[in-house]
Amino acid sequence: MTDHDFTQVKYWFDLGIKAVIGVVVSIVGMDYRAVKNSLQELEVSKYHLQAEVQVLKTELNYIKIALEKIDRKLDKVVSN
């Protein structure tokens, strides 16, 4: 093997390694982007669920107060 052939093999080997690294980085980047999008969707979903839970808590509190009023009125009627 001559010095020129060795340099050419080294060049192609270096180019191949760089190509493999580029492919790996691209795959990792796509995976990162997919995970990031999933996390954003989960965050939005969490926000909506928290809002719904807050509304339900408020409605439940209102129903509880209304039932307590009805209970007091029934107690008045029964005690008289």
mmJSON file of the N, C-alpha and C atoms, coordinates in Angstrom:
{"data_MODEL":{"atom_site":{
"group_PDB":["ATOM","ATOM","ATOM","ATOM","ATOM","ATOM","ATOM","ATOM","ATOM","ATOM","ATOM","ATOM","ATOM","ATOM","ATOM","ATOM","ATOM","ATOM","ATOM","ATOM","ATOM","ATOM","ATOM","ATOM","ATOM","ATOM","ATOM","ATOM","ATOM","ATOM","ATOM","ATOM","ATOM","ATOM","ATOM","ATOM","ATOM","ATOM","ATOM","ATOM","ATOM","ATOM","ATOM","ATOM","ATOM","ATOM","ATOM","ATOM","ATOM","ATOM","ATOM","ATOM","ATOM","ATOM","ATOM","ATOM","ATOM","ATOM","ATOM","ATOM","ATOM","ATOM","ATOM","ATOM","ATOM","ATOM","ATOM","ATOM","ATOM","ATOM","ATOM","ATOM","ATOM","ATOM","ATOM","ATOM","ATOM","ATOM","ATOM","ATOM","ATOM","ATOM","ATOM","ATOM","ATOM","ATOM","ATOM","ATOM","ATOM","ATOM","ATOM","ATOM","ATOM","ATOM","ATOM","ATOM","ATOM","ATOM","ATOM","ATOM","ATOM","ATOM","ATOM","ATOM","ATOM","ATOM","ATOM","ATOM","ATOM","ATOM","ATOM","ATOM","ATOM","ATOM","ATOM","ATOM","ATOM","ATOM","ATOM","ATOM","ATOM","ATOM","ATOM","ATOM","ATOM","ATOM","ATOM","ATOM","ATOM","ATOM","ATOM","ATOM","ATOM","ATOM","ATOM","ATOM","ATOM","ATOM","ATOM","ATOM","ATOM","ATOM","ATOM","ATOM","ATOM","ATOM","ATOM","ATOM","ATOM","ATOM","ATOM","ATOM","ATOM","ATOM","ATOM","ATOM","ATOM","ATOM","ATOM","ATOM","ATOM","ATOM","ATOM","ATOM","ATOM","ATOM","ATOM","ATOM","ATOM","ATOM","ATOM","ATOM","ATOM","ATOM","ATOM","ATOM","ATOM","ATOM","ATOM","ATOM","ATOM","ATOM","ATOM","ATOM","ATOM","ATOM","ATOM","ATOM","ATOM","ATOM","ATOM","ATOM","ATOM","ATOM","ATOM","ATOM","ATOM","ATOM","ATOM","ATOM","ATOM","ATOM","ATOM","ATOM","ATOM","ATOM","ATOM","ATOM","ATOM","ATOM","ATOM","ATOM","ATOM","ATOM","ATOM","ATOM","ATOM","ATOM","ATOM","ATOM","ATOM","ATOM","ATOM","ATOM","ATOM","ATOM","ATOM","ATOM","ATOM","ATOM","ATOM","ATOM","ATOM","ATOM","ATOM","ATOM","ATOM","ATOM","ATOM","ATOM"],
"id":[1,2,3,4,5,6,7,8,9,10,11,12,13,14,15,16,17,18,19,20,21,22,23,24,25,26,27,28,29,30,31,32,33,34,35,36,37,38,39,40,41,42,43,44,45,46,47,48,49,50,51,52,53,54,55,56,57,58,59,60,61,62,63,64,65,66,67,68,69,70,71,72,73,74,75,76,77,78,79,80,81,82,83,84,85,86,87,88,89,90,91,92,93,94,95,96,97,98,99,100,101,102,103,104,105,106,107,108,109,110,111,112,113,114,115,116,117,118,119,120,121,122,123,124,125,126,127,128,129,130,131,132,133,134,135,136,137,138,139,140,141,142,143,144,145,146,147,148,149,150,151,152,153,154,155,156,157,158,159,160,161,162,163,164,165,166,167,168,169,170,171,172,173,174,175,176,177,178,179,180,181,182,183,184,185,186,187,188,189,190,191,192,193,194,195,196,197,198,199,200,201,202,203,204,205,206,207,208,209,210,211,212,213,214,215,216,217,218,219,220,221,222,223,224,225,226,227,228,229,230,231,232,233,234,235,236,237,238,239,240],
"type_symbol":["N","C","C","N","C","C","N","C","C","N","C","C","N","C","C","N","C","C","N","C","C","N","C","C","N","C","C","N","C","C","N","C","C","N","C","C","N","C","C","N","C","C","N","C","C","N","C","C","N","C","C","N","C","C","N","C","C","N","C","C","N","C","C","N","C","C","N","C","C","N","C","C","N","C","C","N","C","C","N","C","C","N","C","C","N","C","C","N","C","C","N","C","C","N","C","C","N","C","C","N","C","C","N","C","C","N","C","C","N","C","C","N","C","C","N","C","C","N","C","C","N","C","C","N","C","C","N","C","C","N","C","C","N","C","C","N","C","C","N","C","C","N","C","C","N","C","C","N","C","C","N","C","C","N","C","C","N","C","C","N","C","C","N","C","C","N","C","C","N","C","C","N","C","C","N","C","C","N","C","C","N","C","C","N","C","C","N","C","C","N","C","C","N","C","C","N","C","C","N","C","C","N","C","C","N","C","C","N","C","C","N","C","C","N","C","C","N","C","C","N","C","C","N","C","C","N","C","C","N","C","C","N","C","C","N","C","C","N","C","C"],
"label_atom_id":["N","CA","C","N","CA","C","N","CA","C","N","CA","C","N","CA","C","N","CA","C","N","CA","C","N","CA","C","N","CA","C","N","CA","C","N","CA","C","N","CA","C","N","CA","C","N","CA","C","N","CA","C","N","CA","C","N","CA","C","N","CA","C","N","CA","C","N","CA","C","N","CA","C","N","CA","C","N","CA","C","N","CA","C","N","CA","C","N","CA","C","N","CA","C","N","CA","C","N","CA","C","N","CA","C","N","CA","C","N","CA","C","N","CA","C","N","CA","C","N","CA","C","N","CA","C","N","CA","C","N","CA","C","N","CA","C","N","CA","C","N","CA","C","N","CA","C","N","CA","C","N","CA","C","N","CA","C","N","CA","C","N","CA","C","N","CA","C","N","CA","C","N","CA","C","N","CA","C","N","CA","C","N","CA","C","N","CA","C","N","CA","C","N","CA","C","N","CA","C","N","CA","C","N","CA","C","N","CA","C","N","CA","C","N","CA","C","N","CA","C","N","CA","C","N","CA","C","N","CA","C","N","CA","C","N","CA","C","N","CA","C","N","CA","C","N","CA","C","N","CA","C","N","CA","C","N","CA","C","N","CA","C","N","CA","C","N","CA","C","N","CA","C","N","CA","C","N","CA","C"],
"label_alt_id":[null,null,null,null,null,null,null,null,null,null,null,null,null,null,null,null,null,null,null,null,null,null,null,null,null,null,null,null,null,null,null,null,null,null,null,null,null,null,null,null,null,null,null,null,null,null,null,null,null,null,null,null,null,null,null,null,null,null,null,null,null,null,null,null,null,null,null,null,null,null,null,null,null,null,null,null,null,null,null,null,null,null,null,null,null,null,null,null,null,null,null,null,null,null,null,null,null,null,null,null,null,null,null,null,null,null,null,null,null,null,null,null,null,null,null,null,null,null,null,null,null,null,null,null,null,null,null,null,null,null,null,null,null,null,null,null,null,null,null,null,null,null,null,null,null,null,null,null,null,null,null,null,null,null,null,null,null,null,null,null,null,null,null,null,null,null,null,null,null,null,null,null,null,null,null,null,null,null,null,null,null,null,null,null,null,null,null,null,null,null,null,null,null,null,null,null,null,null,null,null,null,null,null,null,null,null,null,null,null,null,null,null,null,null,null,null,null,null,null,null,null,null,null,null,null,null,null,null,null,null,null,null,null,null,null,null,null,null,null,null],
"label_comp_id":["MET","MET","MET","THR","THR","THR","ASP","ASP","ASP","HIS","HIS","HIS","ASP","ASP","ASP","PHE","PHE","PHE","THR","THR","THR","GLN","GLN","GLN","VAL","VAL","VAL","LYS","LYS","LYS","TYR","TYR","TYR","TRP","TRP","TRP","PHE","PHE","PHE","ASP","ASP","ASP","LEU","LEU","LEU","GLY","GLY","GLY","ILE","ILE","ILE","LYS","LYS","LYS","ALA","ALA","ALA","VAL","VAL","VAL","ILE","ILE","ILE","GLY","GLY","GLY","VAL","VAL","VAL","VAL","VAL","VAL","VAL","VAL","VAL","SER","SER","SER","ILE","ILE","ILE","VAL","VAL","VAL","GLY","GLY","GLY","MET","MET","MET","ASP","ASP","ASP","TYR","TYR","TYR","ARG","ARG","ARG","ALA","ALA","ALA","VAL","VAL","VAL","LYS","LYS","LYS","ASN","ASN","ASN","SER","SER","SER","LEU","LEU","LEU","GLN","GLN","GLN","GLU","GLU","GLU","LEU","LEU","LEU","GLU","GLU","GLU","VAL","VAL","VAL","SER","SER","SER","LYS","LYS","LYS","TYR","TYR","TYR","HIS","HIS","HIS","LEU","LEU","LEU","GLN","GLN","GLN","ALA","ALA","ALA","GLU","GLU","GLU","VAL","VAL","VAL","GLN","GLN","GLN","VAL","VAL","VAL","LEU","LEU","LEU","LYS","LYS","LYS","THR","THR","THR","GLU","GLU","GLU","LEU","LEU","LEU","ASN","ASN","ASN","TYR","TYR","TYR","ILE","ILE","ILE","LYS","LYS","LYS","ILE","ILE","ILE","ALA","ALA","ALA","LEU","LEU","LEU","GLU","GLU","GLU","LYS","LYS","LYS","ILE","ILE","ILE","ASP","ASP","ASP","ARG","ARG","ARG","LYS","LYS","LYS","LEU","LEU","LEU","ASP","ASP","ASP","LYS","LYS","LYS","VAL","VAL","VAL","VAL","VAL","VAL","SER","SER","SER","ASN","ASN","ASN"],
"label_asym_id":["A","A","A","A","A","A","A","A","A","A","A","A","A","A","A","A","A","A","A","A","A","A","A","A","A","A","A","A","A","A","A","A","A","A","A","A","A","A","A","A","A","A","A","A","A","A","A","A","A","A","A","A","A","A","A","A","A","A","A","A","A","A","A","A","A","A","A","A","A","A","A","A","A","A","A","A","A","A","A","A","A","A","A","A","A","A","A","A","A","A","A","A","A","A","A","A","A","A","A","A","A","A","A","A","A","A","A","A","A","A","A","A","A","A","A","A","A","A","A","A","A","A","A","A","A","A","A","A","A","A","A","A","A","A","A","A","A","A","A","A","A","A","A","A","A","A","A","A","A","A","A","A","A","A","A","A","A","A","A","A","A","A","A","A","A","A","A","A","A","A","A","A","A","A","A","A","A","A","A","A","A","A","A","A","A","A","A","A","A","A","A","A","A","A","A","A","A","A","A","A","A","A","A","A","A","A","A","A","A","A","A","A","A","A","A","A","A","A","A","A","A","A","A","A","A","A","A","A","A","A","A","A","A","A","A","A","A","A","A","A"],
"label_entity_id":["1","1","1","1","1","1","1","1","1","1","1","1","1","1","1","1","1","1","1","1","1","1","1","1","1","1","1","1","1","1","1","1","1","1","1","1","1","1","1","1","1","1","1","1","1","1","1","1","1","1","1","1","1","1","1","1","1","1","1","1","1","1","1","1","1","1","1","1","1","1","1","1","1","1","1","1","1","1","1","1","1","1","1","1","1","1","1","1","1","1","1","1","1","1","1","1","1","1","1","1","1","1","1","1","1","1","1","1","1","1","1","1","1","1","1","1","1","1","1","1","1","1","1","1","1","1","1","1","1","1","1","1","1","1","1","1","1","1","1","1","1","1","1","1","1","1","1","1","1","1","1","1","1","1","1","1","1","1","1","1","1","1","1","1","1","1","1","1","1","1","1","1","1","1","1","1","1","1","1","1","1","1","1","1","1","1","1","1","1","1","1","1","1","1","1","1","1","1","1","1","1","1","1","1","1","1","1","1","1","1","1","1","1","1","1","1","1","1","1","1","1","1","1","1","1","1","1","1","1","1","1","1","1","1","1","1","1","1","1","1"],
"label_seq_id":[1,1,1,2,2,2,3,3,3,4,4,4,5,5,5,6,6,6,7,7,7,8,8,8,9,9,9,10,10,10,11,11,11,12,12,12,13,13,13,14,14,14,15,15,15,16,16,16,17,17,17,18,18,18,19,19,19,20,20,20,21,21,21,22,22,22,23,23,23,24,24,24,25,25,25,26,26,26,27,27,27,28,28,28,29,29,29,30,30,30,31,31,31,32,32,32,33,33,33,34,34,34,35,35,35,36,36,36,37,37,37,38,38,38,39,39,39,40,40,40,41,41,41,42,42,42,43,43,43,44,44,44,45,45,45,46,46,46,47,47,47,48,48,48,49,49,49,50,50,50,51,51,51,52,52,52,53,53,53,54,54,54,55,55,55,56,56,56,57,57,57,58,58,58,59,59,59,60,60,60,61,61,61,62,62,62,63,63,63,64,64,64,65,65,65,66,66,66,67,67,67,68,68,68,69,69,69,70,70,70,71,71,71,72,72,72,73,73,73,74,74,74,75,75,75,76,76,76,77,77,77,78,78,78,79,79,79,80,80,80],
"pdbx_PDB_ins_code":[null,null,null,null,null,null,null,null,null,null,null,null,null,null,null,null,null,null,null,null,null,null,null,null,null,null,null,null,null,null,null,null,null,null,null,null,null,null,null,null,null,null,null,null,null,null,null,null,null,null,null,null,null,null,null,null,null,null,null,null,null,null,null,null,null,null,null,null,null,null,null,null,null,null,null,null,null,null,null,null,null,null,null,null,null,null,null,null,null,null,null,null,null,null,null,null,null,null,null,null,null,null,null,null,null,null,null,null,null,null,null,null,null,null,null,null,null,null,null,null,null,null,null,null,null,null,null,null,null,null,null,null,null,null,null,null,null,null,null,null,null,null,null,null,null,null,null,null,null,null,null,null,null,null,null,null,null,null,null,null,null,null,null,null,null,null,null,null,null,null,null,null,null,null,null,null,null,null,null,null,null,null,null,null,null,null,null,null,null,null,null,null,null,null,null,null,null,null,null,null,null,null,null,null,null,null,null,null,null,null,null,null,null,null,null,null,null,null,null,null,null,null,null,null,null,null,null,null,null,null,null,null,null,null,null,null,null,null,null,null],
"Cartn_x":[0.847,0.0,0.891,0.544,1.35,0.806,1.557,1.163,-0.118,-0.283,-1.469,-2.721,-2.592,-3.719,-4.119,-3.14,-3.414,-4.151,-3.751,-4.405,-5.844,-6.038,-7.383,-8.275,-7.754,-8.523,-8.84,-7.864,-8.072,-9.162,-9.134,-10.137,-11.537,-11.699,-13.015,-13.476,-12.545,-12.875,-13.367,-12.64,-13.023,-14.39,-14.621,-15.903,-17.031,-16.773,-17.778,-18.126,-17.112,-17.367,-18.19,-17.869,-18.625,-20.071,-20.273,-21.631,-22.425,-21.799,-22.48,-22.83,-21.91,-22.177,-23.323,-23.346,-24.428,-25.775,-25.819,-27.076,-27.541,-26.608,-26.963,-27.501,-26.837,-27.286,-28.671,-28.911,-30.226,-31.317,-31.033,-32.028,-32.322,-31.273,-31.464,-32.241,-31.96,-32.686,-34.162,-34.478,-35.887,-36.585,-35.897,-36.473,-36.693,-35.737,-35.868,-37.063,-37.224,-38.344,-39.677,-39.746,-40.973,-41.289,-40.278,-40.48,-40.908,-40.296,-40.64,-42.096,-42.533,-43.92,-44.883,-44.52,-45.374,-45.493,-44.396,-44.424,-45.274,-45.199,-46.031,-47.507,-47.855,-49.242,-49.719,-48.864,-49.223,-49.408,-48.586,-48.702,-50.027,-50.409,-51.686,-52.842,-52.752,-53.794,-53.895,-52.764,-52.75,-53.432,-53.148,-53.754,-55.276,-55.757,-57.195,-57.843,-57.189,-57.73,-57.757,-56.734,-56.728,-57.869,-58.118,-59.221,-60.564,-60.736,-61.978,-62.158,-61.088,-61.165,-61.554,-61.007,-61.344,-62.82,-63.337,-64.756,-65.621,-65.238,-66.008,-65.967,-64.831,-64.739,-65.671,-65.712,-66.591,-68.053,-68.419,-69.795,-70.146,-69.228,-69.461,-69.635,-68.864,-69.002,-70.373,-70.818,-72.134,-73.233,-73.12,-74.115,-74.096,-72.923,-72.798,-73.498,-73.286,-73.935,-75.453,-75.919,-77.358,-77.956,-77.261,-77.767,-77.789,-76.792,-76.79,-77.976,-78.31,-79.477,-80.757,-80.865,-82.05,-82.139,-81.012,-80.976,-81.43,-80.952,-81.377,-82.884,-83.395,-84.827,-85.644,-85.173,-85.868,-85.823,-84.706,-84.597,-85.599,-85.766,-86.732,-88.138,-88.466,-89.815,-90.089,-89.142,-89.333,-89.396,-88.612,-88.606,-89.847,-90.532,-91.757,-92.916],
"Cartn_y":[-1.179,0.0,1.24,2.155,3.376,4.386,5.408,6.482,7.15,7.278,7.912,7.058,5.741,4.839,4.894,4.936,5.016,6.305,7.395,8.687,8.645,7.994,7.904,7.039,5.921,5.065,5.828,6.548,7.344,8.398,9.029,10.042,9.432,8.274,7.646,7.126,6.62,6.161,7.327,8.452,9.659,10.149,10.139,10.566,9.649,8.347,7.388,7.605,7.839,8.092,9.358,10.401,11.65,11.447,10.631,10.349,9.601,8.624,7.872,8.787,9.648,10.6,11.527,11.983,12.848,12.151,10.895,10.138,9.953,9.621,9.428,10.727,11.837,13.124,13.471,13.182,13.455,12.619,11.349,10.471,10.941,11.279,11.772,13.081,13.938,15.208,14.997,14.051,13.767,13.194,12.315,11.733,12.809,13.711,14.816,15.682,15.967,16.805,16.118,14.811,14.062,14.067,13.875,13.886,15.275,16.303,17.682,17.981,17.567,17.784,17.028,15.805,15.017,15.693,16.217,16.894,18.165,18.887,20.084,19.713,18.64,18.192,17.764,17.076,16.663,17.864,18.876,20.079,20.792,20.884,21.518,20.699,19.39,18.506,18.653,18.723,18.896,20.213,21.29,22.585,22.514,21.875,21.756,20.913,19.828,18.981,19.714,20.5,21.276,22.293,22.899,23.863,23.157,21.981,21.232,20.799,20.373,19.964,21.151,22.31,23.503,23.848,23.743,24.018,23.014,21.741,20.708,20.908,21.326,21.601,22.736,23.77,24.903,24.471,23.69,23.209,22.296,21.441,20.54,21.317,22.36,23.2,23.878,24.354,24.984,23.979,22.758,21.725,21.389,21.331,21.043,22.113,23.366,24.466,24.379,24.096,23.983,22.835,21.698,20.565,20.884,21.623,22.021,22.933,23.842,24.713,23.89,22.937,22.075,21.275,20.772,20.004,20.858,22.087,22.982,23.25,23.474,23.742,22.516,21.323,20.101,19.907,20.219,20.126,21.064,22.286,23.237,22.702,22.155,21.635,20.456,19.569,18.377,18.767,19.752,20.12,20.89,21.478,22.246,21.349],
"Cartn_z":[0.0,0.0,0.0,-0.822,-0.884,0.095,0.284,1.208,0.727,-0.577,-1.155,-0.888,-1.044,-0.772,0.697,1.581,3.014,3.359,2.754,2.986,2.482,1.35,0.796,1.698,2.187,3.094,4.375,4.875,6.092,5.853,4.694,4.346,4.324,3.671,3.584,4.952,5.728,7.071,7.931,7.847,8.585,8.124,6.82,6.265,6.731,6.769,7.236,8.695,9.523,10.949,11.124,10.389,10.472,10.022,8.991,8.518,9.584,10.225,11.286,12.447,12.833,13.915,13.528,12.287,11.82,11.87,11.466,11.504,12.946,13.845,15.256,15.857,15.57,16.092,15.539,14.28,13.681,14.344,14.57,15.209,16.625,17.367,18.736,18.718,17.761,17.655,17.367,16.491,16.188,17.421,18.132,19.341,20.39,20.543,21.503,21.154,19.88,19.442,19.732,19.494,19.766,21.26,22.087,23.537,23.994,23.44,23.803,23.445,22.259,21.855,22.766,23.129,24.024,25.38,25.879,27.174,27.118,26.013,25.873,25.841,25.133,25.088,26.474,27.208,28.565,29.482,29.305,30.127,29.858,28.583,28.227,28.792,28.665,29.195,30.705,31.366,32.829,33.208,32.478,32.76,32.63,31.562,31.352,32.46,32.83,33.896,35.232,35.516,36.753,36.768,35.628,35.542,35.76,35.155,35.334,36.787,37.427,38.834,39.699,39.42,40.199,40.039,38.82,38.582,39.339,39.286,39.989,41.496,42.03,43.465,43.857,43.036,43.313,43.274,42.265,42.16,43.324,43.716,44.837,46.133,46.319,47.507,47.52,46.358,46.264,46.613,46.106,46.402,47.888,48.475,49.907,50.738,50.386,51.113,50.949,49.734,49.487,50.293,50.362,51.152,52.644,53.115,54.523,54.821,53.907,54.096,54.138,53.221,53.188,54.482,54.969,56.211,57.392,57.454,58.558,58.468,57.277,57.125,57.523,57.121,57.524,59.038,59.65,61.104,61.777,61.222,61.759,61.665,60.512,60.277,61.201,61.344,62.178,63.654,64.081,65.497,65.889,64.944,65.286,65.347],
"occupancy":[1.0,1.0,1.0,1.0,1.0,1.0,1.0,1.0,1.0,1.0,1.0,1.0,1.0,1.0,1.0,1.0,1.0,1.0,1.0,1.0,1.0,1.0,1.0,1.0,1.0,1.0,1.0,1.0,1.0,1.0,1.0,1.0,1.0,1.0,1.0,1.0,1.0,1.0,1.0,1.0,1.0,1.0,1.0,1.0,1.0,1.0,1.0,1.0,1.0,1.0,1.0,1.0,1.0,1.0,1.0,1.0,1.0,1.0,1.0,1.0,1.0,1.0,1.0,1.0,1.0,1.0,1.0,1.0,1.0,1.0,1.0,1.0,1.0,1.0,1.0,1.0,1.0,1.0,1.0,1.0,1.0,1.0,1.0,1.0,1.0,1.0,1.0,1.0,1.0,1.0,1.0,1.0,1.0,1.0,1.0,1.0,1.0,1.0,1.0,1.0,1.0,1.0,1.0,1.0,1.0,1.0,1.0,1.0,1.0,1.0,1.0,1.0,1.0,1.0,1.0,1.0,1.0,1.0,1.0,1.0,1.0,1.0,1.0,1.0,1.0,1.0,1.0,1.0,1.0,1.0,1.0,1.0,1.0,1.0,1.0,1.0,1.0,1.0,1.0,1.0,1.0,1.0,1.0,1.0,1.0,1.0,1.0,1.0,1.0,1.0,1.0,1.0,1.0,1.0,1.0,1.0,1.0,1.0,1.0,1.0,1.0,1.0,1.0,1.0,1.0,1.0,1.0,1.0,1.0,1.0,1.0,1.0,1.0,1.0,1.0,1.0,1.0,1.0,1.0,1.0,1.0,1.0,1.0,1.0,1.0,1.0,1.0,1.0,1.0,1.0,1.0,1.0,1.0,1.0,1.0,1.0,1.0,1.0,1.0,1.0,1.0,1.0,1.0,1.0,1.0,1.0,1.0,1.0,1.0,1.0,1.0,1.0,1.0,1.0,1.0,1.0,1.0,1.0,1.0,1.0,1.0,1.0,1.0,1.0,1.0,1.0,1.0,1.0,1.0,1.0,1.0,1.0,1.0,1.0,1.0,1.0,1.0,1.0,1.0,1.0],
"B_iso_or_equiv":[0.0,0.0,0.0,0.0,0.0,0.0,0.0,0.0,0.0,0.0,0.0,0.0,0.0,0.0,0.0,0.0,0.0,0.0,0.0,0.0,0.0,0.0,0.0,0.0,0.0,0.0,0.0,0.0,0.0,0.0,0.0,0.0,0.0,0.0,0.0,0.0,0.0,0.0,0.0,0.0,0.0,0.0,0.0,0.0,0.0,0.0,0.0,0.0,0.0,0.0,0.0,0.0,0.0,0.0,0.0,0.0,0.0,0.0,0.0,0.0,0.0,0.0,0.0,0.0,0.0,0.0,0.0,0.0,0.0,0.0,0.0,0.0,0.0,0.0,0.0,0.0,0.0,0.0,0.0,0.0,0.0,0.0,0.0,0.0,0.0,0.0,0.0,0.0,0.0,0.0,0.0,0.0,0.0,0.0,0.0,0.0,0.0,0.0,0.0,0.0,0.0,0.0,0.0,0.0,0.0,0.0,0.0,0.0,0.0,0.0,0.0,0.0,0.0,0.0,0.0,0.0,0.0,0.0,0.0,0.0,0.0,0.0,0.0,0.0,0.0,0.0,0.0,0.0,0.0,0.0,0.0,0.0,0.0,0.0,0.0,0.0,0.0,0.0,0.0,0.0,0.0,0.0,0.0,0.0,0.0,0.0,0.0,0.0,0.0,0.0,0.0,0.0,0.0,0.0,0.0,0.0,0.0,0.0,0.0,0.0,0.0,0.0,0.0,0.0,0.0,0.0,0.0,0.0,0.0,0.0,0.0,0.0,0.0,0.0,0.0,0.0,0.0,0.0,0.0,0.0,0.0,0.0,0.0,0.0,0.0,0.0,0.0,0.0,0.0,0.0,0.0,0.0,0.0,0.0,0.0,0.0,0.0,0.0,0.0,0.0,0.0,0.0,0.0,0.0,0.0,0.0,0.0,0.0,0.0,0.0,0.0,0.0,0.0,0.0,0.0,0.0,0.0,0.0,0.0,0.0,0.0,0.0,0.0,0.0,0.0,0.0,0.0,0.0,0.0,0.0,0.0,0.0,0.0,0.0,0.0,0.0,0.0,0.0,0.0,0.0],
"pdbx_formal_charge":[null,null,null,null,null,null,null,null,null,null,null,null,null,null,null,null,null,null,null,null,null,null,null,null,null,null,null,null,null,null,null,null,null,null,null,null,null,null,null,null,null,null,null,null,null,null,null,null,null,null,null,null,null,null,null,null,null,null,null,null,null,null,null,null,null,null,null,null,null,null,null,null,null,null,null,null,null,null,null,null,null,null,null,null,null,null,null,null,null,null,null,null,null,null,null,null,null,null,null,null,null,null,null,null,null,null,null,null,null,null,null,null,null,null,null,null,null,null,null,null,null,null,null,null,null,null,null,null,null,null,null,null,null,null,null,null,null,null,null,null,null,null,null,null,null,null,null,null,null,null,null,null,null,null,null,null,null,null,null,null,null,null,null,null,null,null,null,null,null,null,null,null,null,null,null,null,null,null,null,null,null,null,null,null,null,null,null,null,null,null,null,null,null,null,null,null,null,null,null,null,null,null,null,null,null,null,null,null,null,null,null,null,null,null,null,null,null,null,null,null,null,null,null,null,null,null,null,null,null,null,null,null,null,null,null,null,null,null,null,null],
"auth_seq_id":[1,1,1,2,2,2,3,3,3,4,4,4,5,5,5,6,6,6,7,7,7,8,8,8,9,9,9,10,10,10,11,11,11,12,12,12,13,13,13,14,14,14,15,15,15,16,16,16,17,17,17,18,18,18,19,19,19,20,20,20,21,21,21,22,22,22,23,23,23,24,24,24,25,25,25,26,26,26,27,27,27,28,28,28,29,29,29,30,30,30,31,31,31,32,32,32,33,33,33,34,34,34,35,35,35,36,36,36,37,37,37,38,38,38,39,39,39,40,40,40,41,41,41,42,42,42,43,43,43,44,44,44,45,45,45,46,46,46,47,47,47,48,48,48,49,49,49,50,50,50,51,51,51,52,52,52,53,53,53,54,54,54,55,55,55,56,56,56,57,57,57,58,58,58,59,59,59,60,60,60,61,61,61,62,62,62,63,63,63,64,64,64,65,65,65,66,66,66,67,67,67,68,68,68,69,69,69,70,70,70,71,71,71,72,72,72,73,73,73,74,74,74,75,75,75,76,76,76,77,77,77,78,78,78,79,79,79,80,80,80],
"auth_comp_id":["MET","MET","MET","THR","THR","THR","ASP","ASP","ASP","HIS","HIS","HIS","ASP","ASP","ASP","PHE","PHE","PHE","THR","THR","THR","GLN","GLN","GLN","VAL","VAL","VAL","LYS","LYS","LYS","TYR","TYR","TYR","TRP","TRP","TRP","PHE","PHE","PHE","ASP","ASP","ASP","LEU","LEU","LEU","GLY","GLY","GLY","ILE","ILE","ILE","LYS","LYS","LYS","ALA","ALA","ALA","VAL","VAL","VAL","ILE","ILE","ILE","GLY","GLY","GLY","VAL","VAL","VAL","VAL","VAL","VAL","VAL","VAL","VAL","SER","SER","SER","ILE","ILE","ILE","VAL","VAL","VAL","GLY","GLY","GLY","MET","MET","MET","ASP","ASP","ASP","TYR","TYR","TYR","ARG","ARG","ARG","ALA","ALA","ALA","VAL","VAL","VAL","LYS","LYS","LYS","ASN","ASN","ASN","SER","SER","SER","LEU","LEU","LEU","GLN","GLN","GLN","GLU","GLU","GLU","LEU","LEU","LEU","GLU","GLU","GLU","VAL","VAL","VAL","SER","SER","SER","LYS","LYS","LYS","TYR","TYR","TYR","HIS","HIS","HIS","LEU","LEU","LEU","GLN","GLN","GLN","ALA","ALA","ALA","GLU","GLU","GLU","VAL","VAL","VAL","GLN","GLN","GLN","VAL","VAL","VAL","LEU","LEU","LEU","LYS","LYS","LYS","THR","THR","THR","GLU","GLU","GLU","LEU","LEU","LEU","ASN","ASN","ASN","TYR","TYR","TYR","ILE","ILE","ILE","LYS","LYS","LYS","ILE","ILE","ILE","ALA","ALA","ALA","LEU","LEU","LEU","GLU","GLU","GLU","LYS","LYS","LYS","ILE","ILE","ILE","ASP","ASP","ASP","ARG","ARG","ARG","LYS","LYS","LYS","LEU","LEU","LEU","ASP","ASP","ASP","LYS","LYS","LYS","VAL","VAL","VAL","VAL","VAL","VAL","SER","SER","SER","ASN","ASN","ASN"],
"auth_asym_id":["A","A","A","A","A","A","A","A","A","A","A","A","A","A","A","A","A","A","A","A","A","A","A","A","A","A","A","A","A","A","A","A","A","A","A","A","A","A","A","A","A","A","A","A","A","A","A","A","A","A","A","A","A","A","A","A","A","A","A","A","A","A","A","A","A","A","A","A","A","A","A","A","A","A","A","A","A","A","A","A","A","A","A","A","A","A","A","A","A","A","A","A","A","A","A","A","A","A","A","A","A","A","A","A","A","A","A","A","A","A","A","A","A","A","A","A","A","A","A","A","A","A","A","A","A","A","A","A","A","A","A","A","A","A","A","A","A","A","A","A","A","A","A","A","A","A","A","A","A","A","A","A","A","A","A","A","A","A","A","A","A","A","A","A","A","A","A","A","A","A","A","A","A","A","A","A","A","A","A","A","A","A","A","A","A","A","A","A","A","A","A","A","A","A","A","A","A","A","A","A","A","A","A","A","A","A","A","A","A","A","A","A","A","A","A","A","A","A","A","A","A","A","A","A","A","A","A","A","A","A","A","A","A","A","A","A","A","A","A","A"],
"auth_atom_id":["N","CA","C","N","CA","C","N","CA","C","N","CA","C","N","CA","C","N","CA","C","N","CA","C","N","CA","C","N","CA","C","N","CA","C","N","CA","C","N","CA","C","N","CA","C","N","CA","C","N","CA","C","N","CA","C","N","CA","C","N","CA","C","N","CA","C","N","CA","C","N","CA","C","N","CA","C","N","CA","C","N","CA","C","N","CA","C","N","CA","C","N","CA","C","N","CA","C","N","CA","C","N","CA","C","N","CA","C","N","CA","C","N","CA","C","N","CA","C","N","CA","C","N","CA","C","N","CA","C","N","CA","C","N","CA","C","N","CA","C","N","CA","C","N","CA","C","N","CA","C","N","CA","C","N","CA","C","N","CA","C","N","CA","C","N","CA","C","N","CA","C","N","CA","C","N","CA","C","N","CA","C","N","CA","C","N","CA","C","N","CA","C","N","CA","C","N","CA","C","N","CA","C","N","CA","C","N","CA","C","N","CA","C","N","CA","C","N","CA","C","N","CA","C","N","CA","C","N","CA","C","N","CA","C","N","CA","C","N","CA","C","N","CA","C","N","CA","C","N","CA","C","N","CA","C","N","CA","C","N","CA","C","N","CA","C","N","CA","C","N","CA","C","N","CA","C","N","CA","C"],
"pdbx_PDB_model_num":[1,1,1,1,1,1,1,1,1,1,1,1,1,1,1,1,1,1,1,1,1,1,1,1,1,1,1,1,1,1,1,1,1,1,1,1,1,1,1,1,1,1,1,1,1,1,1,1,1,1,1,1,1,1,1,1,1,1,1,1,1,1,1,1,1,1,1,1,1,1,1,1,1,1,1,1,1,1,1,1,1,1,1,1,1,1,1,1,1,1,1,1,1,1,1,1,1,1,1,1,1,1,1,1,1,1,1,1,1,1,1,1,1,1,1,1,1,1,1,1,1,1,1,1,1,1,1,1,1,1,1,1,1,1,1,1,1,1,1,1,1,1,1,1,1,1,1,1,1,1,1,1,1,1,1,1,1,1,1,1,1,1,1,1,1,1,1,1,1,1,1,1,1,1,1,1,1,1,1,1,1,1,1,1,1,1,1,1,1,1,1,1,1,1,1,1,1,1,1,1,1,1,1,1,1,1,1,1,1,1,1,1,1,1,1,1,1,1,1,1,1,1,1,1,1,1,1,1,1,1,1,1,1,1,1,1,1,1,1,1]
}}}
